[in-house]
Amino acid sequence: MAKRDKTDLLRGTLDLLILKTLQLEPLHGVAIADRIKQVTGGTFQVQAGSLFPALHRLEADDLIAGEWALTDGRRTKSYSLTTGGKRHLAAETKQWERVVAAMTQVLKTT
């Protein structure tokens, strides 16, 4: 089997990656995708066709808030985590920690 540098995101992980990325500072869409690619060493490369619908969904759910600004002479929308988004991130992080622990146990079983 050929080595793959890029991995498909598991269902539900994109929202968590976006929320975690925005935990540090507000960012615009392309910067979010770049940060995810950087932090994961290129394993996750989020395409615009997935990223922007997720951003719109998270904004509609009041988990993130968008604000328009001028960046390098262009209008960009930067997103930041809302209070609800911070709570959701904490809950989802705990859930993923449980899933990882369970999967680790299964994979260690011989």
Secondary structure in CASP SS format (residue, H / E / C, confidence):
PFRMAT SS
TARGET T0000
AUTHOR 0000-0000-0000
METHOD secondary structure of the structure
MODEL  1
M C 1.00
A C 1.00
K C 1.00
R C 1.00
D C 1.00
K C 1.00
T C 1.00
D C 1.00
L C 1.00
L C 1.00
R C 1.00
G C 1.00
T H 1.00
L H 1.00
D H 1.00
L H 1.00
L H 1.00
I H 1.00
L H 1.00
K H 1.00
T H 1.00
L H 1.00
Q C 1.00
L C 1.00
E C 1.00
P C 1.00
L E 1.00
H E 1.00
G H 1.00
V H 1.00
A H 1.00
I H 1.00
A H 1.00
D H 1.00
R H 1.00
I H 1.00
K H 1.00
Q H 1.00
V H 1.00
T C 1.00
G C 1.00
G C 1.00
T C 1.00
F C 1.00
Q C 1.00
V C 1.00
Q C 1.00
A H 1.00
G H 1.00
S H 1.00
L H 1.00
F H 1.00
P H 1.00
A H 1.00
L H 1.00
H H 1.00
R H 1.00
L H 1.00
E H 1.00
A H 1.00
D C 1.00
D C 1.00
L C 1.00
I E 1.00
A E 1.00
G E 1.00
E E 1.00
W E 1.00
A E 1.00
L E 1.00
T E 1.00
D C 1.00
G C 1.00
R E 1.00
R E 1.00
T E 1.00
K E 1.00
S E 1.00
Y E 1.00
S E 1.00
L E 1.00
T C 1.00
T H 1.00
G H 1.00
G H 1.00
K H 1.00
R H 1.00
H H 1.00
L H 1.00
A H 1.00
A H 1.00
E H 1.00
T H 1.00
K H 1.00
Q H 1.00
W H 1.00
E H 1.00
R H 1.00
V H 1.00
V H 1.00
A H 1.00
A H 1.00
M H 1.00
T H 1.00
Q H 1.00
V H 1.00
L H 1.00
K H 1.00
T C 1.00
T C 1.00
END
